[in-house]
Amino acid sequence: MSTDTKSSTAPASTVFNVPNQLTAVRLVLSILVFVLIAWERFVLALVVFVLAASTDWIDGYWARRYGQVTKLGRIFDPFVDKFIICGTFIFLSSMSARSGIDAWLSVVIVGRELLVTAIRSVVEQGGGDFSAKWVAKWKMGFQCIAASASLAVLAKGGMTDAPSWMVWVLVPAIWLTLITTVYSGLEYLVVAWRTIVGDSSVR
């Protein structure tokens, strides 16, 4: 009987492990960030955003370090990453005159994420490597910096009232976000194309 109990509870303990629990916390924090931005509580939104973004690094490290990578985590983690980034930029672009984040940047970010999601199954079914590229990790970093800088600018009254050094941090971060977002999307497109045409180099 004890054996049956262990076998019935083991799958749940494996699926709902620490990395997936941290990802679930990040999802809740993401929603809180959106609410705080809508309420224009920008300092709190910045704190919660940074906290949520930091859990992404922690759960990834934990999963690799302790061998707790699961099928749920492979779906859930990137979904939550896209949710918080896309959602935050959409909310920031709704007040672009003050935040410095224009709608076109949000469109590029959301479009890239939709593209990557669309080609993921094609690449993986074709035996291609769809693991995160270094440029994609840089992209995520610049996106977090740009969003954080924008929230800091909003906390100081917006683009016209914030200290000039904050604006000088935000503007390059926006352009670096744009460049790495577009480049990483193109990189995945190349992988998808090679998989579709049967290039053995990606198998």
Backbone as JSON Lines, residues from 0, in Angstrom:
{"i":0,"aa":"M","n":[0.83,-1.21,0.0],"ca":[0.0,0.0,0.0],"c":[0.86,1.25,0.0]}
{"i":1,"aa":"S","n":[1.95,1.21,0.75],"ca":[2.86,2.35,0.79],"c":[3.48,2.59,-0.57]}
{"i":2,"aa":"T","n":[3.71,1.49,-1.3],"ca":[4.28,1.62,-2.64],"c":[3.32,2.34,-3.56]}
{"i":3,"aa":"D","n":[2.01,1.97,-3.47],"ca":[1.0,2.62,-4.29],"c":[0.9,4.1,-3.97]}
{"i":4,"aa":"T","n":[1.02,4.42,-2.68],"ca":[0.94,5.81,-2.26],"c":[2.08,6.62,-2.85]}
{"i":5,"aa":"K","n":[3.28,6.06,-2.81],"ca":[4.45,6.75,-3.34],"c":[4.31,6.97,-4.84]}
{"i":6,"aa":"S","n":[3.84,5.92,-5.54],"ca":[3.74,6.04,-6.99],"c":[2.68,7.06,-7.4]}
{"i":7,"aa":"S","n":[1.63,7.2,-6.56],"ca":[0.57,8.13,-6.91],"c":[0.94,9.56,-6.6]}
{"i":8,"aa":"T","n":[1.81,9.76,-5.6],"ca":[2.18,11.12,-5.23],"c":[3.44,11.6,-5.91]}
{"i":9,"aa":"A","n":[4.25,10.68,-6.43],"ca":[5.51,11.08,-7.05],"c":[5.33,12.0,-8.25]}
{"i":10,"aa":"P","n":[4.4,11.69,-9.17],"ca":[4.24,12.58,-10.33],"c":[3.9,14.01,-9.93]}
{"i":11,"aa":"A","n":[3.02,14.18,-8.92],"ca":[2.65,15.52,-8.48],"c":[3.85,16.26,-7.9]}
{"i":12,"aa":"S","n":[4.65,15.57,-7.1],"ca":[5.8,16.21,-6.49],"c":[6.84,16.56,-7.54]}
{"i":13,"aa":"T","n":[6.87,15.79,-8.62],"ca":[7.82,16.08,-9.7],"c":[7.35,17.26,-10.53]}
{"i":14,"aa":"V","n":[6.07,17.31,-10.84],"ca":[5.53,18.39,-11.66],"c":[5.54,19.71,-10.89]}
{"i":15,"aa":"F","n":[5.07,19.68,-9.65],"ca":[5.0,20.91,-8.86],"c":[6.25,21.07,-8.02]}
{"i":16,"aa":"N","n":[7.4,21.03,-8.7],"ca":[8.67,21.17,-8.0],"c":[8.97,22.65,-7.77]}
{"i":17,"aa":"V","n":[10.14,22.91,-7.18],"ca":[10.5,24.3,-6.83],"c":[10.53,25.22,-8.05]}
{"i":18,"aa":"P","n":[11.18,24.83,-9.17],"ca":[11.19,25.74,-10.32],"c":[9.8,26.1,-10.82]}
{"i":19,"aa":"N","n":[8.91,25.12,-10.89],"ca":[7.56,25.4,-11.37],"c":[6.76,26.23,-10.37]}
{"i":20,"aa":"Q","n":[7.03,26.04,-9.08],"ca":[6.39,26.87,-8.07],"c":[6.85,28.32,-8.19]}
{"i":21,"aa":"L","n":[8.15,28.51,-8.45],"ca":[8.68,29.87,-8.64],"c":[8.08,30.51,-9.89]}
{"i":22,"aa":"T","n":[7.89,29.71,-10.93],"ca":[7.27,30.23,-12.15],"c":[5.83,30.66,-11.87]}
{"i":23,"aa":"A","n":[5.11,29.88,-11.06],"ca":[3.74,30.24,-10.7],"c":[3.72,31.55,-9.91]}
{"i":24,"aa":"V","n":[4.69,31.71,-9.01],"ca":[4.8,32.96,-8.25],"c":[5.05,34.13,-9.2]}
{"i":25,"aa":"R","n":[5.91,33.9,-10.22],"ca":[6.22,34.96,-11.18],"c":[4.97,35.35,-11.97]}
{"i":26,"aa":"L","n":[4.12,34.39,-12.25],"ca":[2.87,34.69,-12.96],"c":[1.99,35.62,-12.13]}
{"i":27,"aa":"V","n":[1.87,35.31,-10.84],"ca":[1.07,36.15,-9.94],"c":[1.68,37.55,-9.83]}
{"i":28,"aa":"L","n":[3.0,37.61,-9.7],"ca":[3.69,38.91,-9.61],"c":[3.51,39.71,-10.9]}
{"i":29,"aa":"S","n":[3.46,39.01,-12.03],"ca":[3.26,39.69,-13.31],"c":[1.93,40.43,-13.32]}
{"i":30,"aa":"I","n":[0.89,39.75,-12.89],"ca":[-0.44,40.37,-12.83],"c":[-0.43,41.57,-11.9]}
{"i":31,"aa":"L","n":[0.29,41.43,-10.78],"ca":[0.39,42.54,-9.83],"c":[1.1,43.73,-10.46]}
{"i":32,"aa":"V","n":[2.13,43.47,-11.26],"ca":[2.83,44.56,-11.97],"c":[1.85,45.32,-12.86]}
{"i":33,"aa":"F","n":[1.03,44.6,-13.6],"ca":[0.08,45.26,-14.51],"c":[-0.91,46.13,-13.72]}
{"i":34,"aa":"V","n":[-1.38,45.59,-12.61],"ca":[-2.33,46.34,-11.78],"c":[-1.69,47.62,-11.24]}
{"i":35,"aa":"L","n":[-0.46,47.49,-10.77],"ca":[0.24,48.64,-10.2],"c":[0.53,49.71,-11.25]}
{"i":36,"aa":"I","n":[0.86,49.29,-12.48],"ca":[1.07,50.26,-13.55],"c":[-0.25,50.99,-13.86]}
{"i":37,"aa":"A","n":[-1.33,50.22,-13.94],"ca":[-2.64,50.82,-14.21],"c":[-3.03,51.81,-13.13]}
{"i":38,"aa":"W","n":[-2.65,51.52,-11.9],"ca":[-2.93,52.42,-10.77],"c":[-1.9,53.54,-10.64]}
{"i":39,"aa":"E","n":[-0.89,53.51,-11.51],"ca":[0.21,54.48,-11.51],"c":[0.99,54.47,-10.2]}
{"i":40,"aa":"R","n":[1.15,53.28,-9.66],"ca":[2.02,53.1,-8.5],"c":[3.35,52.56,-9.04]}
{"i":41,"aa":"F","n":[4.1,53.45,-9.65],"ca":[5.24,53.04,-10.45],"c":[6.43,52.53,-9.62]}
{"i":42,"aa":"V","n":[6.64,53.07,-8.46],"ca":[7.73,52.59,-7.61],"c":[7.49,51.14,-7.2]}
{"i":43,"aa":"L","n":[6.27,50.88,-6.75],"ca":[5.93,49.51,-6.37],"c":[5.96,48.58,-7.58]}
{"i":44,"aa":"A","n":[5.5,49.08,-8.72],"ca":[5.53,48.28,-9.94],"c":[6.96,47.91,-10.3]}
{"i":45,"aa":"L","n":[7.88,48.87,-10.14],"ca":[9.3,48.61,-10.43],"c":[9.86,47.54,-9.51]}
{"i":46,"aa":"V","n":[9.56,47.65,-8.22],"ca":[10.07,46.68,-7.24],"c":[9.55,45.28,-7.56]}
{"i":47,"aa":"V","n":[8.25,45.17,-7.83],"ca":[7.64,43.87,-8.1],"c":[8.16,43.31,-9.42]}
{"i":48,"aa":"F","n":[8.35,44.17,-10.42],"ca":[8.87,43.71,-11.71],"c":[10.27,43.13,-11.56]}
{"i":49,"aa":"V","n":[11.13,43.83,-10.85],"ca":[12.5,43.34,-10.64],"c":[12.48,42.02,-9.87]}
{"i":50,"aa":"L","n":[11.6,41.93,-8.87],"ca":[11.49,40.69,-8.11],"c":[11.01,39.55,-9.0]}
{"i":51,"aa":"A","n":[10.02,39.81,-9.83],"ca":[9.5,38.78,-10.73],"c":[10.56,38.35,-11.73]}
{"i":52,"aa":"A","n":[11.28,39.31,-12.3],"ca":[12.3,38.98,-13.29],"c":[13.43,38.16,-12.67]}
{"i":53,"aa":"S","n":[13.75,38.42,-11.41],"ca":[14.83,37.69,-10.75],"c":[14.46,36.23,-10.53]}
{"i":54,"aa":"T","n":[13.17,35.94,-10.35],"ca":[12.76,34.55,-10.15],"c":[12.98,33.72,-11.4]}
{"i":55,"aa":"D","n":[13.02,34.38,-12.57],"ca":[13.26,33.65,-13.81],"c":[14.65,33.04,-13.8]}
{"i":56,"aa":"W","n":[15.63,33.81,-13.35],"ca":[17.01,33.3,-13.28],"c":[17.1,32.2,-12.23]}
{"i":57,"aa":"I","n":[16.42,32.4,-11.08],"ca":[16.52,31.44,-9.98],"c":[15.91,30.1,-10.37]}
{"i":58,"aa":"D","n":[14.7,30.12,-10.96],"ca":[14.07,28.83,-11.28],"c":[14.82,28.1,-12.38]}
{"i":59,"aa":"G","n":[15.41,28.86,-13.33],"ca":[16.2,28.21,-14.37],"c":[17.45,27.55,-13.82]}
{"i":60,"aa":"Y","n":[18.12,28.26,-12.92],"ca":[19.32,27.71,-12.28],"c":[18.97,26.48,-11.45]}
{"i":61,"aa":"W","n":[17.89,26.59,-10.69],"ca":[17.49,25.48,-9.81],"c":[17.16,24.23,-10.64]}
{"i":62,"aa":"A","n":[16.41,24.42,-11.72],"ca":[16.0,23.28,-12.56],"c":[17.22,22.58,-13.14]}
{"i":63,"aa":"R","n":[18.21,23.35,-13.6],"ca":[19.41,22.74,-14.18],"c":[20.3,22.14,-13.11]}
{"i":64,"aa":"R","n":[20.44,22.82,-11.99],"ca":[21.35,22.39,-10.93],"c":[20.89,21.09,-10.29]}
{"i":65,"aa":"Y","n":[19.58,20.95,-10.1],"ca":[19.06,19.78,-9.39],"c":[18.29,18.83,-10.32]}
{"i":66,"aa":"G","n":[18.45,19.0,-11.61],"ca":[17.82,18.08,-12.56],"c":[16.32,18.04,-12.46]}
{"i":67,"aa":"Q","n":[15.68,19.22,-12.29],"ca":[14.23,19.28,-12.13],"c":[13.54,19.91,-13.35]}
{"i":68,"aa":"V","n":[14.1,19.66,-14.52],"ca":[13.47,20.12,-15.75],"c":[12.3,19.21,-16.08]}
{"i":69,"aa":"T","n":[11.11,19.77,-16.27],"ca":[9.91,18.98,-16.55],"c":[9.24,19.49,-17.84]}
{"i":70,"aa":"K","n":[8.36,18.65,-18.38],"ca":[7.61,19.07,-19.57],"c":[6.75,20.28,-19.26]}
{"i":71,"aa":"L","n":[6.16,20.3,-18.06],"ca":[5.36,21.46,-17.66],"c":[6.22,22.7,-17.62]}
{"i":72,"aa":"G","n":[7.4,22.58,-17.05],"ca":[8.29,23.73,-16.94],"c":[8.72,24.25,-18.3]}
{"i":73,"aa":"R","n":[8.93,23.35,-19.27],"ca":[9.34,23.76,-20.61],"c":[8.26,24.55,-21.33]}
{"i":74,"aa":"I","n":[7.0,24.37,-20.91],"ca":[5.89,25.12,-21.49],"c":[5.56,26.35,-20.62]}
{"i":75,"aa":"F","n":[5.47,26.12,-19.32],"ca":[5.02,27.13,-18.37],"c":[6.01,28.29,-18.25]}
{"i":76,"aa":"D","n":[7.29,27.98,-18.14],"ca":[8.31,29.02,-17.92],"c":[8.38,30.02,-19.08]}
{"i":77,"aa":"P","n":[8.53,29.57,-20.33],"ca":[8.57,30.55,-21.42],"c":[7.26,31.31,-21.6]}
{"i":78,"aa":"F","n":[6.13,30.66,-21.28],"ca":[4.85,31.37,-21.36],"c":[4.82,32.54,-20.38]}
{"i":79,"aa":"V","n":[5.23,32.29,-19.14],"ca":[5.21,33.35,-18.13],"c":[6.21,34.45,-18.49]}
{"i":80,"aa":"D","n":[7.37,34.07,-19.03],"ca":[8.35,35.07,-19.48],"c":[7.72,36.0,-20.52]}
{"i":81,"aa":"K","n":[7.04,35.41,-21.49],"ca":[6.39,36.21,-22.54],"c":[5.26,37.04,-21.95]}
{"i":82,"aa":"F","n":[4.54,36.47,-21.01],"ca":[3.4,37.15,-20.4],"c":[3.84,38.43,-19.69]}
{"i":83,"aa":"I","n":[4.87,38.34,-18.87],"ca":[5.28,39.52,-18.12],"c":[5.93,40.56,-19.01]}
{"i":84,"aa":"I","n":[6.77,40.13,-19.96],"ca":[7.45,41.09,-20.83],"c":[6.46,41.78,-21.77]}
{"i":85,"aa":"C","n":[5.67,40.98,-22.48],"ca":[4.71,41.56,-23.42],"c":[3.69,42.43,-22.7]}
{"i":86,"aa":"G","n":[3.17,41.93,-21.59],"ca":[2.17,42.69,-20.84],"c":[2.72,43.99,-20.31]}
{"i":87,"aa":"T","n":[3.93,43.97,-19.76],"ca":[4.53,45.19,-19.21],"c":[4.75,46.23,-20.29]}
{"i":88,"aa":"F","n":[5.29,45.8,-21.44],"ca":[5.52,46.76,-22.52],"c":[4.22,47.3,-23.09]}
{"i":89,"aa":"I","n":[3.19,46.48,-23.15],"ca":[1.89,46.97,-23.63],"c":[1.34,48.03,-22.69]}
{"i":90,"aa":"F","n":[1.42,47.78,-21.4],"ca":[0.94,48.76,-20.43],"c":[1.77,50.04,-20.49]}
{"i":91,"aa":"L","n":[3.09,49.9,-20.63],"ca":[3.96,51.09,-20.7],"c":[3.7,51.89,-21.97]}
{"i":92,"aa":"S","n":[3.45,51.19,-23.08],"ca":[3.21,51.9,-24.34],"c":[1.87,52.62,-24.35]}
{"i":93,"aa":"S","n":[0.97,52.25,-23.44],"ca":[-0.32,52.94,-23.35],"c":[-0.16,54.35,-22.79]}
{"i":94,"aa":"M","n":[1.0,54.63,-22.22],"ca":[1.32,55.97,-21.71],"c":[2.68,56.39,-22.27]}
{"i":95,"aa":"S","n":[2.83,56.22,-23.57],"ca":[4.13,56.38,-24.23],"c":[4.74,57.76,-24.06]}
{"i":96,"aa":"A","n":[3.92,58.81,-24.01],"ca":[4.45,60.16,-23.88],"c":[5.24,60.33,-22.59]}
{"i":97,"aa":"R","n":[4.83,59.61,-21.57],"ca":[5.53,59.7,-20.29],"c":[6.54,58.59,-20.09]}
{"i":98,"aa":"S","n":[6.25,57.4,-20.61],"ca":[7.09,56.23,-20.33],"c":[8.28,56.1,-21.27]}
{"i":99,"aa":"G","n":[8.18,56.7,-22.48],"ca":[9.23,56.57,-23.47],"c":[9.15,55.29,-24.28]}
{"i":100,"aa":"I","n":[8.18,54.43,-23.97],"ca":[7.98,53.18,-24.69],"c":[6.85,53.37,-25.7]}
{"i":101,"aa":"D","n":[7.2,53.42,-26.98],"ca":[6.19,53.61,-28.02],"c":[5.51,52.29,-28.37]}
{"i":102,"aa":"A","n":[4.34,52.42,-28.97],"ca":[3.56,51.23,-29.32],"c":[4.3,50.33,-30.31]}
{"i":103,"aa":"W","n":[5.09,50.92,-31.21],"ca":[5.77,50.1,-32.21],"c":[6.74,49.11,-31.58]}
{"i":104,"aa":"L","n":[7.35,49.51,-30.45],"ca":[8.27,48.59,-29.77],"c":[7.5,47.41,-29.19]}
{"i":105,"aa":"S","n":[6.34,47.68,-28.61],"ca":[5.51,46.6,-28.07],"c":[5.07,45.66,-29.18]}
{"i":106,"aa":"V","n":[4.74,46.22,-30.35],"ca":[4.34,45.4,-31.49],"c":[5.47,44.48,-31.92]}
{"i":107,"aa":"V","n":[6.69,45.01,-31.98],"ca":[7.85,44.21,-32.36],"c":[8.08,43.08,-31.35]}
{"i":108,"aa":"I","n":[8.0,43.4,-30.07],"ca":[8.23,42.41,-29.02],"c":[7.17,41.31,-29.07]}
{"i":109,"aa":"V","n":[5.91,41.71,-29.12],"ca":[4.82,40.73,-29.16],"c":[4.9,39.91,-30.45]}
{"i":110,"aa":"G","n":[5.19,40.56,-31.57],"ca":[5.29,39.86,-32.83],"c":[6.39,38.82,-32.82]}
{"i":111,"aa":"R","n":[7.53,39.18,-32.24],"ca":[8.65,38.23,-32.16],"c":[8.27,37.02,-31.33]}
{"i":112,"aa":"E","n":[7.59,37.25,-30.19],"ca":[7.21,36.15,-29.32],"c":[6.19,35.23,-29.99]}
{"i":113,"aa":"L","n":[5.25,35.81,-30.72],"ca":[4.28,35.0,-31.45],"c":[4.96,34.17,-32.53]}
{"i":114,"aa":"L","n":[5.94,34.79,-33.21],"ca":[6.68,34.08,-34.24],"c":[7.43,32.89,-33.67]}
{"i":115,"aa":"V","n":[8.14,33.12,-32.57],"ca":[8.93,32.04,-31.95],"c":[8.01,30.92,-31.48]}
{"i":116,"aa":"T","n":[6.88,31.28,-30.89],"ca":[5.93,30.27,-30.44],"c":[5.41,29.45,-31.62]}
{"i":117,"aa":"A","n":[5.15,30.12,-32.74],"ca":[4.6,29.44,-33.91],"c":[5.57,28.44,-34.52]}
{"i":118,"aa":"I","n":[6.87,28.79,-34.5],"ca":[7.84,27.91,-35.16],"c":[8.46,26.89,-34.21]}
{"i":119,"aa":"R","n":[8.17,27.0,-32.92],"ca":[8.77,26.09,-31.94],"c":[8.45,24.63,-32.27]}
{"i":120,"aa":"S","n":[7.17,24.34,-32.49],"ca":[6.77,22.95,-32.73],"c":[7.37,22.43,-34.03]}
{"i":121,"aa":"V","n":[7.49,23.32,-35.03],"ca":[8.06,22.9,-36.32],"c":[9.51,22.47,-36.14]}
{"i":122,"aa":"V","n":[10.27,23.28,-35.41],"ca":[11.69,23.0,-35.2],"c":[11.88,21.74,-34.37]}
{"i":123,"aa":"E","n":[11.15,21.62,-33.26],"ca":[11.34,20.48,-32.37],"c":[10.87,19.18,-33.03]}
{"i":124,"aa":"Q","n":[9.79,19.22,-33.79],"ca":[9.33,18.02,-34.49],"c":[10.31,17.6,-35.57]}
{"i":125,"aa":"G","n":[11.02,18.59,-36.13],"ca":[12.0,18.28,-37.16],"c":[13.36,17.9,-36.61]}
{"i":126,"aa":"G","n":[13.46,17.84,-35.27],"ca":[14.72,17.45,-34.65],"c":[15.7,18.58,-34.47]}
{"i":127,"aa":"G","n":[15.24,19.82,-34.67],"ca":[16.11,20.97,-34.52],"c":[16.34,21.36,-33.08]}
{"i":128,"aa":"D","n":[17.37,22.14,-32.85],"ca":[17.7,22.62,-31.51],"c":[16.98,23.94,-31.27]}
{"i":129,"aa":"F","n":[16.02,23.93,-30.33],"ca":[15.27,25.15,-30.04],"c":[15.6,25.7,-28.66]}
{"i":130,"aa":"S","n":[16.75,25.35,-28.14],"ca":[17.16,25.89,-26.86],"c":[17.48,27.37,-27.02]}
{"i":131,"aa":"A","n":[17.41,28.11,-25.92],"ca":[17.62,29.55,-25.97],"c":[19.03,29.89,-26.44]}
{"i":132,"aa":"K","n":[19.12,30.8,-27.4],"ca":[20.4,31.27,-27.9],"c":[20.92,32.38,-26.99]}
{"i":133,"aa":"W","n":[22.22,32.65,-27.09],"ca":[22.79,33.69,-26.25],"c":[22.15,35.05,-26.54]}
{"i":134,"aa":"V","n":[21.9,35.32,-27.81],"ca":[21.31,36.61,-28.15],"c":[19.91,36.74,-27.55]}
{"i":135,"aa":"A","n":[19.2,35.61,-27.43],"ca":[17.87,35.64,-26.81],"c":[17.97,35.97,-25.33]}
{"i":136,"aa":"K","n":[19.02,35.5,-24.69],"ca":[19.22,35.82,-23.27],"c":[19.58,37.29,-23.1]}
{"i":137,"aa":"W","n":[20.41,37.82,-24.03],"ca":[20.72,39.25,-24.0],"c":[19.45,40.06,-24.26]}
{"i":138,"aa":"K","n":[18.63,39.57,-25.17],"ca":[17.37,40.24,-25.48],"c":[16.51,40.37,-24.24]}
{"i":139,"aa":"M","n":[16.38,39.29,-23.49],"ca":[15.59,39.31,-22.26],"c":[16.17,40.29,-21.25]}
{"i":140,"aa":"G","n":[17.5,40.32,-21.17],"ca":[18.15,41.24,-20.24],"c":[17.88,42.69,-20.59]}
{"i":141,"aa":"F","n":[18.02,43.04,-21.88],"ca":[17.78,44.42,-22.32],"c":[16.31,44.8,-22.17]}
{"i":142,"aa":"Q","n":[15.41,43.84,-22.4],"ca":[13.99,44.11,-22.22],"c":[13.69,44.45,-20.76]}
{"i":143,"aa":"C","n":[14.29,43.7,-19.85],"ca":[14.08,43.96,-18.42],"c":[14.67,45.31,-18.01]}
{"i":144,"aa":"I","n":[15.85,45.65,-18.56],"ca":[16.47,46.94,-18.25],"c":[15.6,48.08,-18.78]}
{"i":145,"aa":"A","n":[15.11,47.94,-20.03],"ca":[14.28,48.99,-20.61],"c":[12.99,49.18,-19.83]}
{"i":146,"aa":"A","n":[12.34,48.08,-19.46],"ca":[11.09,48.17,-18.7],"c":[11.33,48.79,-17.32]}
{"i":147,"aa":"S","n":[12.41,48.37,-16.67],"ca":[12.74,48.91,-15.35],"c":[13.06,50.39,-15.44]}
{"i":148,"aa":"A","n":[13.85,50.78,-16.45],"ca":[14.2,52.18,-16.62],"c":[12.96,53.02,-16.91]}
{"i":149,"aa":"S","n":[12.04,52.49,-17.71],"ca":[10.81,53.21,-18.01],"c":[9.96,53.41,-16.75]}
{"i":150,"aa":"L","n":[9.87,52.38,-15.93],"ca":[9.12,52.5,-14.68],"c":[9.78,53.52,-13.75]}
{"i":151,"aa":"A","n":[11.11,53.54,-13.73],"ca":[11.82,54.52,-12.91],"c":[11.56,55.94,-13.41]}
{"i":152,"aa":"V","n":[11.56,56.11,-14.74],"ca":[11.26,57.42,-15.33],"c":[9.84,57.85,-14.96]}
{"i":153,"aa":"L","n":[8.89,56.93,-15.05],"ca":[7.51,57.24,-14.69],"c":[7.39,57.63,-13.21]}
{"i":154,"aa":"A","n":[8.16,56.96,-12.38],"ca":[8.14,57.26,-10.95],"c":[8.63,58.67,-10.65]}
{"i":155,"aa":"K","n":[9.43,59.22,-11.58],"ca":[9.97,60.57,-11.42],"c":[9.17,61.61,-12.21]}
{"i":156,"aa":"G","n":[8.01,61.2,-12.72],"ca":[7.13,62.16,-13.38],"c":[7.06,62.04,-14.87]}
{"i":157,"aa":"G","n":[7.84,61.16,-15.47],"ca":[7.78,60.97,-16.91],"c":[9.0,61.51,-17.62]}
{"i":158,"aa":"M","n":[9.01,61.4,-18.95],"ca":[10.18,61.75,-19.76],"c":[10.59,63.21,-19.63]}
{"i":159,"aa":"T","n":[9.64,64.1,-19.42],"ca":[9.96,65.53,-19.35],"c":[10.45,65.95,-17.97]}
{"i":160,"aa":"D","n":[10.12,65.18,-16.94],"ca":[10.47,65.58,-15.57],"c":[11.56,64.72,-14.93]}
{"i":161,"aa":"A","n":[11.81,63.56,-15.48],"ca":[12.8,62.65,-14.88],"c":[14.21,63.2,-15.07]}
{"i":162,"aa":"P","n":[15.14,62.84,-14.18],"ca":[16.54,63.25,-14.34],"c":[17.08,62.79,-15.69]}
{"i":163,"aa":"S","n":[17.95,63.6,-16.27],"ca":[18.46,63.3,-17.62],"c":[19.2,61.97,-17.67]}
{"i":164,"aa":"W","n":[19.87,61.59,-16.57],"ca":[20.63,60.34,-16.59],"c":[19.7,59.13,-16.72]}
{"i":165,"aa":"M","n":[18.48,59.24,-16.17],"ca":[17.52,58.16,-16.32],"c":[17.11,57.99,-17.78]}
{"i":166,"aa":"V","n":[16.9,59.13,-18.45],"ca":[16.53,59.09,-19.86],"c":[17.67,58.51,-20.68]}
{"i":167,"aa":"W","n":[18.91,58.86,-20.32],"ca":[20.07,58.35,-21.05],"c":[20.28,56.85,-20.84]}
{"i":168,"aa":"V","n":[19.74,56.33,-19.77],"ca":[19.75,54.88,-19.56],"c":[18.64,54.23,-20.37]}
{"i":169,"aa":"L","n":[17.48,54.86,-20.37],"ca":[16.3,54.28,-21.02],"c":[16.45,54.22,-22.55]}
{"i":170,"aa":"V","n":[16.88,55.31,-23.16],"ca":[16.91,55.38,-24.63],"c":[17.82,54.3,-25.25]}
{"i":171,"aa":"P","n":[19.09,54.15,-24.78],"ca":[19.91,53.07,-25.34],"c":[19.33,51.68,-25.07]}
{"i":172,"aa":"A","n":[18.69,51.52,-23.9],"ca":[18.09,50.23,-23.56],"c":[16.95,49.89,-24.53]}
{"i":173,"aa":"I","n":[16.2,50.91,-24.94],"ca":[15.12,50.7,-25.9],"c":[15.68,50.22,-27.24]}
{"i":174,"aa":"W","n":[16.73,50.89,-27.71],"ca":[17.31,50.51,-29.0],"c":[18.0,49.16,-28.95]}
{"i":175,"aa":"L","n":[18.66,48.86,-27.85],"ca":[19.27,47.54,-27.69],"c":[18.21,46.46,-27.61]}
{"i":176,"aa":"T","n":[17.1,46.78,-26.97],"ca":[15.97,45.84,-26.93],"c":[15.45,45.57,-28.33]}
{"i":177,"aa":"L","n":[15.29,46.63,-29.11],"ca":[14.8,46.48,-30.49],"c":[15.75,45.62,-31.32]}
{"i":178,"aa":"I","n":[17.04,45.92,-31.25],"ca":[18.03,45.22,-32.06],"c":[18.09,43.74,-31.71]}
{"i":179,"aa":"T","n":[18.19,43.43,-30.42],"ca":[18.32,42.03,-30.0],"c":[17.02,41.26,-30.2]}
{"i":180,"aa":"T","n":[15.88,41.94,-30.05],"ca":[14.59,41.28,-30.28],"c":[14.46,40.87,-31.74]}
{"i":181,"aa":"V","n":[14.76,41.79,-32.65],"ca":[14.66,41.49,-34.08],"c":[15.7,40.43,-34.48]}
{"i":182,"aa":"Y","n":[16.93,40.59,-34.01],"ca":[17.99,39.67,-34.39],"c":[17.69,38.25,-33.91]}
{"i":183,"aa":"S","n":[17.23,38.13,-32.65],"ca":[16.95,36.8,-32.12],"c":[15.79,36.15,-32.85]}
{"i":184,"aa":"G","n":[14.8,36.96,-33.27],"ca":[13.7,36.42,-34.05],"c":[14.18,35.89,-35.38]}
{"i":185,"aa":"L","n":[15.08,36.64,-36.03],"ca":[15.64,36.19,-37.3],"c":[16.48,34.93,-37.11]}
{"i":186,"aa":"E","n":[17.18,34.84,-35.99],"ca":[18.01,33.67,-35.72],"c":[17.15,32.4,-35.63]}
{"i":187,"aa":"Y","n":[16.01,32.52,-34.96],"ca":[15.11,31.37,-34.87],"c":[14.47,31.05,-36.21]}
{"i":188,"aa":"L","n":[14.24,32.08,-37.03],"ca":[13.71,31.85,-38.37],"c":[14.68,31.03,-39.21]}
{"i":189,"aa":"V","n":[15.97,31.32,-39.07],"ca":[16.99,30.57,-39.81],"c":[16.98,29.11,-39.38]}
{"i":190,"aa":"V","n":[16.89,28.87,-38.06],"ca":[16.83,27.51,-37.54],"c":[15.6,26.78,-38.08]}
{"i":191,"aa":"A","n":[14.46,27.48,-38.09],"ca":[13.23,26.88,-38.59],"c":[13.35,26.54,-40.07]}
{"i":192,"aa":"W","n":[13.93,27.44,-40.84],"ca":[14.08,27.2,-42.28],"c":[14.98,26.01,-42.54]}
{"i":193,"aa":"R","n":[16.09,25.91,-41.82],"ca":[17.01,24.79,-42.01],"c":[16.34,23.47,-41.64]}
{"i":194,"aa":"T","n":[15.49,23.53,-40.61],"ca":[14.79,22.3,-40.22],"c":[13.78,21.9,-41.29]}
{"i":195,"aa":"I","n":[13.08,22.88,-41.82],"ca":[12.05,22.6,-42.84],"c":[12.67,22.0,-44.1]}
{"i":196,"aa":"V","n":[13.82,22.55,-44.53],"ca":[14.43,22.05,-45.75],"c":[15.31,20.82,-45.51]}
{"i":197,"aa":"G","n":[15.42,20.41,-44.23],"ca":[16.13,19.15,-43.93],"c":[17.62,19.29,-43.81]}
{"i":198,"aa":"D","n":[18.11,20.47,-43.36],"ca":[19.54,20.65,-43.17],"c":[19.99,19.78,-42.0]}
{"i":199,"aa":"S","n":[20.91,18.86,-42.24],"ca":[21.37,17.94,-41.2],"c":[22.15,18.64,-40.1]}
{"i":200,"aa":"S","n":[22.57,19.85,-40.34],"ca":[23.39,20.56,-39.33],"c":[22.61,20.93,-38.11]}
{"i":201,"aa":"V","n":[21.26,20.94,-38.18],"ca":[20.45,21.29,-37.02],"c":[19.79,20.06,-36.43]}
{"i":202,"aa":"R","n":[20.18,18.87,-36.88],"ca":[19.55,17.66,-36.36],"c":[20.46,16.99,-35.35]}
